[in-house]
Amino acid sequence: MTLPRSLNARILIGALLGIVAGALITATGPLHAQAPQTLYGARLIGTLFLDLLRMILIPLVFSSIVVGVANLRAHQQMHRVWTLTLGFFVFSMAIAIVIGLGAAHLFRPGEGMQLAMFADATRDYQARQMPLPDYIAQFMHGLFQNPVKALAQGDILAVVIIALFLGIALVVGGERYRNLRVLIEELQALCLMVVGWIMHLSPLGIAALLLQLVATQDSSLLGSLFDFIIVVIGSTLFHGIVVLPLLLYLVTRVSPLRFWRGAREALITAFATSSSAATLPVTLRCVEQHLHVRKDIANFVVPLGATVNMDGTALYEAAAALFVARLAGIELDLAHQLIIFFVAMLSAIGAPGIPSVGMLSMVLVLESVGLPTAAIAILLPIDRLLDTVRTAVNVEGDMVGSLIVQKLADRNPAH
Ligand code: ASP
């Protein structure tokens, strides 16, 4: 058998094979003697693939942002690109939250469901309690850190901040620091070369991750939460398939098909890894090489977006809060829904792009309106499944954002 030449096609085949093999193991699991070995192998390969992506992540984020900021200034566009980028992030997350709230109202998942049926799970789960002021204090505190510590511990938001400072300092310092700027540019080019090598393993890594996901999912639980799962996946897909492409088309005239063709590698990687951060090397590659976003814009918007811009997470948190309220028999009024709106946005911004963090910030959202935080024990077992689509849409938002920012920044360049 010959393998297709294009990496895109191989990734797609890997994803499908992983899902089918996982479903086969679920169907025949206990009868199938090879199942434990297959799962072991899948875990090994899946972890190896994630480790490789994480290995390159921090040097790549650091060098990309420094280079991105340094080059933006060269184009006299820094201020404009900043404003457009943050403006787009807030705008698209706001739409996502409205869709999440709207869908939860329209389809009313959880109606008539008994919270008692999850009593055991609720009792077993000790939710991490953190009131909103504490969360804000902790969030602010985490922003500024010793660079060596942040780099060594892989604290991505702190690394983003350090890189922004260094990038700005390089610009202000001017020609005198040219050598350091060139060195960091070369570091980034080398990181991207390594990403290219890691991507050769991606079809296998993605197959392994999806096999594990499908084979270890508890199907009886999926049945009882079916309505909620469908509403969340449906509305997240609506945002990803209709809203984001529409925004993209209206501003840039790039057709959805052209966009998806260029974005496919990153979307599938995000789906399989459930981590915007782990996907970042692939996202950057797609945006620069397939979607032809200029390096200076891509290097700035995409790494920042991977930590700050999370449409899928924001949508999920809003919809899930309403779901939990319904389970607890509480109808939330408009004021409470507005609080959910702001806290969902804040916690999506603060959440690092790693698997299931949306779950932790969920505690914060529930707490902000006085809903029972222990109820997230209901959501926890299905989180890995929902995290797939949510992360893919988070990453899609970053790619759409970089195309839109590029278009708008070029429309009326600042003089
Ligand atoms: N897994 C998501 C991401 O990395 C974050 C979340 O859990 O919502 O983008």
Boltz pocket constraint, residues with backbone or C-beta under 6 A from the ligand:
constraints:
  - pocket:
      binder: B
      contacts: [[A, 274], [A, 275], [A, 276], [A, 277], [A, 306], [A, 310], [A, 312], [A, 313], [A, 351], [A, 352], [A, 353], [A, 354], [A, 355], [A, 356], [A, 357], [A, 358], [A, 359], [A, 387], [A, 390], [A, 391], [A, 394]]
      max_distance: 6.0
